[in-house]
Amino acid sequence: MTLTLDQIKQAPKALLHDHLDGGLRPATVVELAEQSGYGDLPTMDVDELAMWFRTQAHSGSLVRYLEPFAHTVGVMQSTDALYRVAYECVEDLAADNVVYAEVRFAPELHIAEGLVLDEVVDAVLAGFADGEKAAAAAGQAATVRCLVTAMRHAARSREIAELAIRFRDRGVVGFDIAGAEAGYPPTRHLDAFEYMRGNNARFTIHAGEAFGLPSIHEAIAYCGADRLGHGVRIVDDIEAGPDGAFRLGRVANIVRDKRIPLEMCPSSNVQTGAAPSIAEHPFDRLARLRFRVTVNTDNRLMSDTTMTQEMAHLVDAFGYGWTDLQRFTINAMKSAFIPFDERLAIIDDVIKPRYAVLVG
């Protein structure tokens, strides 16, 4: 029997790849624009704006997919706005039964109106903390941690890595680089990755989304990524033989052998052209070959999605059941950047018991 959307919503979820500036409520974008005097929105009608974000993001190109972020970032230039967006992010994830999330954002994009980097991170972490308290009080407990992201086309990655270490005991659990891949290889930021490793800190790298295997190879071999953001193009290194068996190339083998997690975002990957459709997404092939695949939203506003909807798309396309969804959720929890005992507690005390009820 195929699981329904309502059933899937009841499942506990773990989310590793979600962008703060890609997950605003459309109404919040409009209200923040009114409060700040931001006048560049394509429309001030909430429903029309939601539709605009969806249609603009479904572009078939990562570069064009990223263009609408100018508007969400544009209304997130004050501490009050950053706090509100972070607070609402936790509310929305908790309402979707996300029990653990790592939400990322690029502090360097939020200093246009005079904020300094530390003020930006302080405001977001305060929003997360208060959002967690409110969610717990509503009976929807969620743990939300932060990744700080550096833009790969800019030259501030070492500074952002230092920011990650400065706030590592206050809710920032890792570092990332993001933005257009083509022309901006991860090796341009080696000093930032070396700094993170030197401080025994964790990081993920957007790789293998809009660019191919070289991006993944560099992220692993030269930069030492703990996880891969998207990593869809790893299938370029997997060949189907005439007997139906699959042969893995050297890059694919090392990703699987080292259990490097793939932060896969099905809806977003279709929008950017990284996959032709959900049904043709490499998620299922990689899952069956026992790569450590995880399910993620990427940008909930742009993709008009939730974790429930992402799981439902995969269930519809590949016939997954509770056992599969539990495996993908535990994959994510195993791959989180919080300490082992905290990961284990969420797996053993929250995820497994709640799935046991669903299965039973």
Disulfide bonds with the S-S distance in Angstrom:
none
